[in-house]
Amino acid sequence: MHNETRVGEFILLGITDVQGLQHFCFITFLLLYLTCLLGNGAIVTVVICEPRLHTPMYFFLGNLSCLDIFYSTVTVPKMLTGFLFGPQPISLGECLAQLHFFHFLGSTEAVLLATMAYDRYVAICNPLRYALVMSPRTCLLLAGACWSTGFVHAMMHSVMTSQLSFCGHNHIHHFFCDIKPLLNLACSNTSLNMSLLNIVTPTIALGSFTLTVLSYLYIISFVVQKVHSQEGRWKPFSTCASHLTVVALFYMPVLFNYAQPSSGSSLDRDVPVSLLYSAITSALNPLIYTLRNQEVASALKKLLWRKLFHGGK
C-alpha cells in the first residue's frame, strides 16, 4: 500500500499574480459585480412592484435577474479577495459547494433562456392563445422545471466529484473550483466524471440552445409568411432583441467551454471563457434589458421617481 497525503484544502491561484494587474482587475471586477447587484436587483424590484410587468415575459426576466445575482456571487467575491490578498485557500467542502452552485445556476440559466424563447414564440406566433398557454400555473411549472433541472445536473457533478480522492499538490489554476481543474488534481479514476462532463453537460447546453434556435426560426418563419408590413415585421423582432443579445452573450462562451471534449490542454482556455460568462455577462444583462426594453426602462424611471420624490408612497 502506498502512503498518500490526502488533500483537504486547495489553493485558488486566481487569474494573475502580477501585482499592478491585480489592482486593476480588482477595481474592474468590483465595478462589474456592483453593476450586477444593482442592475439585476433593480429589475427584480421593478418586476415585483410594477403591476403592468406582471406578465410571463417579465416573470421569467425576474428569474433571470435573480440567477445572475446568485451566479456572480458564487465566484466573484472569492476572486476579488484573491486580487487583494493573493492565492486563496478553500476547503474541500467549500470547493464542492462552489462547484455545485456554479453548475446549478449556470445550467438553470441555460434552460431558462430556452423557456424565455418559447414564451416569445407563443406570444408572437399564437397571440390569441397566449394567456391560456402561458397561464400563471404554467409559468410556475416552467420556472420550477428550470431550477430543478439545474439542481439535478449540479448534484450529479458534486456527488461524483465528492467520491474522488485528492493527493499530491493542491494548487488550482483557476479563480474558482470548477470541475475540470479539480479532476486534474484527482489521484483516483475520473473516467466516469469525464463521461458526465463530456456527455450530460453538453447535452443540457446544446439541448437548450437548440430549443432557443428552433423557437426563433419559427418566429422568423411566421413573421415572413404572415406579416406583410415593414412596421409589423419590425415590432416582433424588437421585442426579442434584448433576449437574443443575452442568449448570444451566454451561449457563445458556454458552448465554447463545455460543448467540446475536456482535456488538460483546455485549461488555459477555460479561465478567460469562464470569466466572461460568470462575471461579465451577469453585469451586462440588466444594462441590455434597460437600454433595449422601453417597458423596463420606463417602469424603472417611474419607480425611482416615486421613491425619490414621493417618499415611497
C-alpha positions as CSV (number, residue, x, y, z in Angstrom):
1,M,0.0,0.0,0.0
2,H,1.3,3.4,-1.0
3,N,1.3,6.3,1.5
4,E,-0.7,9.2,0.1
5,T,-1.2,12.6,1.6
6,R,-4.9,13.3,1.3
7,V,-5.8,16.8,0.3
8,G,-8.4,18.6,2.5
9,E,-7.7,22.1,1.2
10,F,-7.0,23.7,-2.1
11,I,-5.3,26.9,-3.2
12,L,-7.0,29.0,-5.8
13,L,-4.2,30.7,-7.8
14,G,-6.6,33.2,-9.5
15,I,-6.3,35.0,-12.8
16,T,-2.9,36.7,-12.4
17,D,0.0,37.1,-10.0
18,V,1.2,40.4,-11.4
19,Q,0.6,43.0,-8.7
20,G,-0.2,46.0,-10.8
21,L,-2.6,44.0,-12.9
22,Q,-4.2,42.6,-9.7
23,H,-5.2,46.1,-8.6
24,F,-6.6,46.9,-12.0
25,C,-8.6,43.7,-12.1
26,F,-9.9,44.2,-8.5
27,I,-11.3,47.6,-9.4
28,T,-12.7,46.4,-12.8
29,F,-14.4,43.3,-11.4
30,L,-15.7,45.1,-8.3
31,L,-17.4,47.6,-10.5
32,L,-18.8,44.8,-12.7
33,Y,-20.1,43.0,-9.6
34,L,-21.7,46.1,-8.1
35,T,-23.3,46.7,-11.5
36,C,-24.6,43.2,-11.5
37,L,-26.1,43.5,-8.0
38,L,-27.6,46.9,-8.5
39,G,-28.8,46.3,-12.1
40,N,-30.4,42.9,-11.5
41,G,-31.7,43.9,-8.1
42,A,-33.4,46.9,-9.7
43,I,-35.0,44.6,-12.4
44,V,-36.3,42.2,-9.7
45,T,-37.7,45.1,-7.7
46,V,-39.4,46.8,-10.6
47,V,-40.9,43.5,-11.9
48,I,-42.4,42.8,-8.4
49,C,-43.6,46.4,-7.8
50,E,-45.0,47.4,-11.2
51,P,-48.4,45.7,-11.9
52,R,-48.1,46.1,-15.7
53,L,-45.0,44.0,-15.7
54,H,-46.8,41.1,-14.1
55,T,-46.7,39.1,-17.3
56,P,-44.9,35.8,-18.2
57,M,-42.1,37.5,-20.1
58,Y,-41.2,39.7,-17.1
59,F,-41.8,36.8,-14.6
60,F,-39.0,34.9,-16.4
61,L,-36.9,38.1,-16.6
62,G,-37.2,38.4,-12.8
63,N,-36.0,34.8,-12.5
64,L,-33.1,35.5,-14.9
65,S,-32.0,38.5,-12.8
66,C,-32.1,36.5,-9.6
67,L,-30.0,33.8,-11.2
68,D,-27.4,36.4,-12.4
69,I,-27.1,37.8,-8.8
70,F,-26.5,34.4,-7.3
71,Y,-24.3,33.3,-10.2
72,S,-21.8,36.1,-9.8
73,T,-21.9,35.8,-6.0
74,V,-20.7,32.2,-6.2
75,T,-17.4,33.2,-7.7
76,V,-16.7,36.9,-7.8
77,P,-16.3,37.7,-4.0
78,K,-13.6,35.0,-3.7
79,M,-11.9,36.2,-6.8
80,L,-11.9,39.8,-5.5
81,T,-10.3,38.6,-2.2
82,G,-7.6,36.9,-4.3
83,F,-6.8,40.1,-6.1
84,L,-6.2,41.8,-2.7
85,F,-4.5,39.1,-0.7
86,G,-3.1,36.6,-3.2
87,P,-3.9,32.9,-3.7
88,Q,-6.9,31.9,-1.6
89,P,-7.2,28.7,0.4
90,I,-10.5,26.9,0.1
91,S,-11.6,23.7,1.9
92,L,-12.8,20.6,0.1
93,G,-16.3,21.2,1.4
94,E,-16.3,24.8,0.3
95,C,-14.9,23.8,-3.1
96,L,-17.6,21.2,-3.7
97,A,-20.3,23.8,-2.6
98,Q,-18.9,26.4,-5.0
99,L,-18.8,23.8,-7.8
100,H,-22.4,22.7,-7.1
101,F,-23.9,26.2,-7.0
102,F,-21.9,27.4,-10.1
103,H,-23.3,24.5,-12.2
104,F,-26.7,24.6,-10.6
105,L,-27.2,28.3,-11.5
106,G,-25.4,28.0,-14.9
107,S,-27.5,25.1,-16.2
108,T,-30.7,26.6,-14.8
109,E,-29.9,29.8,-16.7
110,A,-29.4,27.8,-19.9
111,V,-32.8,26.1,-19.6
112,L,-34.4,29.4,-18.5
113,L,-33.2,31.2,-21.7
114,A,-34.8,28.4,-23.8
115,T,-38.0,28.8,-21.8
116,M,-38.0,32.6,-22.4
117,A,-37.6,31.9,-26.2
118,Y,-40.6,29.6,-26.1
119,D,-42.6,32.3,-24.3
120,R,-41.7,34.8,-27.2
121,Y,-42.7,32.1,-29.7
122,V,-46.2,31.7,-28.2
123,A,-46.6,35.4,-27.8
124,I,-45.8,36.2,-31.4
125,C,-47.0,33.1,-33.3
126,N,-50.1,32.3,-31.2
127,P,-51.2,35.6,-29.6
128,L,-54.9,34.6,-29.2
129,R,-54.0,31.6,-27.0
130,Y,-51.1,33.2,-25.3
131,A,-52.9,33.9,-22.0
132,L,-54.2,30.3,-21.9
133,V,-50.9,28.6,-22.9
134,M,-48.7,30.8,-20.6
135,S,-51.0,30.8,-17.6
136,P,-49.6,31.6,-14.2
137,R,-49.7,27.9,-13.3
138,T,-47.8,27.0,-16.5
139,C,-45.2,29.8,-15.8
140,L,-44.6,28.5,-12.3
141,L,-44.2,24.9,-13.6
142,L,-41.8,26.0,-16.3
143,A,-39.7,28.0,-13.8
144,G,-39.7,25.1,-11.4
145,A,-38.6,22.8,-14.2
146,C,-35.7,25.1,-15.0
147,W,-34.5,25.3,-11.4
148,S,-35.0,21.6,-10.8
149,T,-33.1,20.6,-14.0
150,G,-30.1,22.8,-12.9
151,F,-30.2,21.4,-9.4
152,V,-30.2,17.7,-10.5
153,H,-27.5,18.4,-13.1
154,A,-25.2,20.1,-10.5
155,M,-26.0,17.4,-7.9
156,M,-24.7,14.7,-10.3
157,H,-21.4,16.6,-10.6
158,S,-20.9,17.4,-7.0
159,V,-21.7,13.9,-5.8
160,M,-19.4,12.3,-8.3
161,T,-16.6,14.8,-7.5
162,S,-17.0,14.2,-3.8
163,Q,-16.2,10.5,-4.4
164,L,-12.8,11.2,-5.7
165,S,-9.5,11.1,-3.8
166,F,-7.2,14.1,-4.0
167,C,-3.5,13.8,-3.2
168,G,-0.3,15.4,-4.2
169,H,-0.3,19.2,-5.0
170,N,-3.4,21.2,-4.3
171,H,-3.0,24.3,-6.5
172,I,-6.0,25.1,-8.7
173,H,-5.1,27.2,-11.7
174,H,-8.4,29.0,-11.8
175,F,-10.3,31.7,-9.9
176,F,-13.0,29.2,-8.6
177,C,-13.4,25.4,-8.1
178,D,-14.6,24.2,-11.5
179,I,-14.8,20.6,-12.4
180,K,-12.0,20.3,-15.0
181,P,-9.2,21.6,-12.8
182,L,-10.4,19.5,-9.9
183,L,-10.4,16.4,-12.0
184,N,-6.8,17.1,-12.9
185,L,-5.8,17.0,-9.3
186,A,-7.6,13.7,-8.5
187,C,-5.5,10.6,-7.9
188,S,-8.4,8.2,-8.4
189,N,-10.2,7.1,-11.6
190,T,-12.0,10.1,-13.2
191,S,-13.4,8.3,-16.3
192,L,-17.0,8.4,-15.1
193,N,-16.7,12.1,-14.1
194,M,-15.2,12.9,-17.6
195,S,-18.1,11.0,-19.2
196,L,-20.6,13.0,-17.2
197,L,-18.8,16.3,-18.1
198,N,-18.5,15.4,-21.8
199,I,-22.0,14.0,-22.3
200,V,-24.5,15.3,-19.8
201,T,-23.3,18.9,-19.6
202,P,-23.1,19.5,-23.4
203,T,-26.5,17.8,-23.8
204,I,-28.1,20.3,-21.5
205,A,-26.3,23.2,-23.1
206,L,-26.8,22.1,-26.7
207,G,-30.4,21.0,-26.0
208,S,-31.3,24.3,-24.5
209,F,-29.6,26.2,-27.3
210,T,-31.4,24.1,-30.0
211,L,-34.8,24.8,-28.4
212,T,-33.9,28.5,-28.4
213,V,-32.9,28.5,-32.0
214,L,-36.0,26.5,-33.1
215,S,-38.2,29.0,-31.3
216,Y,-36.7,31.9,-33.2
217,L,-36.7,30.0,-36.5
218,Y,-40.5,29.5,-36.0
219,I,-40.8,33.2,-35.2
220,I,-38.9,34.3,-38.3
221,S,-40.9,31.9,-40.5
222,F,-44.2,33.2,-39.0
223,V,-43.3,36.9,-39.4
224,V,-42.0,36.4,-43.0
225,Q,-45.1,34.5,-44.1
226,K,-47.9,36.1,-42.1
227,V,-46.8,39.8,-41.6
228,H,-46.6,41.9,-44.7
229,S,-45.9,45.4,-43.5
230,Q,-42.4,46.6,-42.7
231,E,-43.5,48.1,-39.4
232,G,-45.4,44.9,-38.5
233,R,-42.3,42.8,-39.1
234,W,-40.1,45.0,-37.1
235,K,-42.2,45.0,-33.9
236,P,-41.9,41.3,-33.1
237,F,-38.1,41.4,-33.6
238,S,-37.8,44.5,-31.4
239,T,-39.5,42.6,-28.5
240,C,-37.0,39.8,-28.9
241,A,-33.8,41.9,-29.3
242,S,-32.9,42.0,-25.7
243,H,-33.4,38.3,-25.2
244,L,-31.4,37.5,-28.4
245,T,-28.5,39.6,-27.2
246,V,-28.4,37.9,-23.8
247,V,-28.6,34.5,-25.4
248,A,-25.6,35.3,-27.6
249,L,-23.6,36.6,-24.7
250,F,-24.4,33.5,-22.6
251,Y,-24.2,30.6,-25.1
252,M,-21.1,31.6,-27.1
253,P,-18.7,31.1,-24.2
254,V,-20.7,28.3,-22.6
255,L,-20.7,26.2,-25.8
256,F,-17.1,27.1,-26.4
257,N,-16.1,25.9,-22.9
258,Y,-18.3,22.8,-22.3
259,A,-19.6,21.5,-25.6
260,Q,-16.2,20.1,-26.6
261,P,-14.3,17.2,-25.0
262,S,-12.4,18.1,-21.8
263,S,-8.7,17.7,-21.6
264,G,-5.8,19.1,-19.7
265,S,-4.7,21.3,-22.7
266,S,-8.1,23.1,-22.5
267,L,-7.5,24.6,-19.0
268,D,-5.6,27.7,-20.2
269,R,-8.7,28.4,-22.4
270,D,-11.2,27.8,-19.6
271,V,-10.2,30.7,-17.3
272,P,-10.9,33.6,-19.6
273,V,-14.0,32.0,-21.0
274,S,-15.4,31.2,-17.5
275,L,-14.7,34.8,-16.5
276,L,-16.8,36.0,-19.4
277,Y,-20.0,34.2,-18.6
278,S,-19.7,34.2,-14.8
279,A,-18.7,37.8,-14.1
280,I,-19.1,40.0,-17.2
281,T,-22.4,38.7,-18.8
282,S,-24.2,38.9,-15.5
283,A,-23.3,42.6,-15.3
284,L,-24.3,43.3,-18.9
285,N,-27.7,41.6,-18.8
286,P,-29.5,44.3,-16.8
287,L,-28.0,47.0,-19.0
288,I,-29.2,45.3,-22.1
289,Y,-32.7,44.9,-20.8
290,T,-33.0,48.5,-19.6
291,L,-31.4,50.0,-22.7
292,R,-33.3,48.0,-25.3
293,N,-36.6,47.4,-23.5
294,Q,-38.7,50.5,-23.1
295,E,-41.2,48.9,-20.7
296,V,-38.5,48.0,-18.2
297,A,-36.7,51.4,-18.6
298,S,-39.9,53.4,-18.1
299,A,-41.1,51.3,-15.2
300,L,-37.7,51.7,-13.5
301,K,-37.8,55.5,-14.0
302,K,-41.3,55.6,-12.6
303,L,-40.3,53.6,-9.6
304,L,-37.2,55.8,-8.9
305,W,-39.3,58.9,-9.3
306,R,-41.9,57.7,-6.8
307,K,-39.3,56.6,-4.3
308,L,-37.1,59.7,-4.5
309,F,-39.8,62.4,-4.7
310,H,-42.9,60.9,-3.1
311,G,-41.3,59.2,-0.1
312,G,-42.0,55.7,-1.5
313,K,-45.8,56.3,-1.5
